[in-house]
Every structure is written in C-alpha cells, then in structure tokens.
Amino acid sequence: MGLVNFITRGFIDFFGITHPTPKQERQAAWFICGLLVLIIVVAALVFGLIVMVVGR
C-alpha cells in the first residue's frame, strides 16, 4: 500500500489539507484513490466514445 499512501500524502500536501489521524488517513487513501480511478475510467470512456464517433 506504499503507492496508495504516497498518492494520498501528495494530494494532502499539495492542497494544504490538515493531516488526518492514522485511521482517517486510511479512509482518505481509499477515497482519494477511488476518485482518481473513477476519473481515469470516465476519461477513458469519453476518449473511447470520441474515437468511435470521429473514426467512422
């Protein structure tokens, strides 16, 4: 879970959010990484849709 913690701490430090407690940090890690995955999936779907429409 080193990469997940790295991403979470980077996000928290970049946006200047108060550092959470260890329990909250675990919840924040899942939340931040979950949103990141959701954004990537949606962007990939939009890109695929655009390629399919324009590629005809």
N, C-alpha and C positions, 0 to 999 in steps of 0.2 A: 504494500500500500504506500510505498515511498513516493511514487509518481503522483498519486492522488493527493497526498499531503503537500507535496511540492506545489502542485497547481493551486490548492486551497490557500496555502500561505502566501503564494504570489498574488492571488486575487485579493486577499485580505490586505496585504501590504500595499498593493497598487492603488486600491480605492480608499485606503486610510481607515478601514473599519477596525473598531476595537477588537483586540484578540479575544477569542472566546475561551471558555474553560475547556479542559480536555474532552468532556462529554459533549459539549456544544460544538467543539471542533470536529468531532466525528460526524455529527449531524450536518454541519456546514459542508464538510467534504462531500458527503453524498449529494447534498442539494446542489452545490456548485458544479460538481462533475456531471450530475444528472441533467442540469440545464445546458451544460456545454455539449453533451451528447445529443440532446434534443435539438439544439441549434444546428449542429452539424448535419443531423439527419434531415431536418427540414430544408436546409440549404441544398443538400444533395438531391432531394426530391424536386425542388424548384428548378435546379440546374438540369436534371433529367427531363423534366417536363418541357423546359425551353428548348433543349436539344431535339426532343421528339417533335415539337411543333415546327421549329425552324428547319429541321432536317428533312422535311417532307418534300 
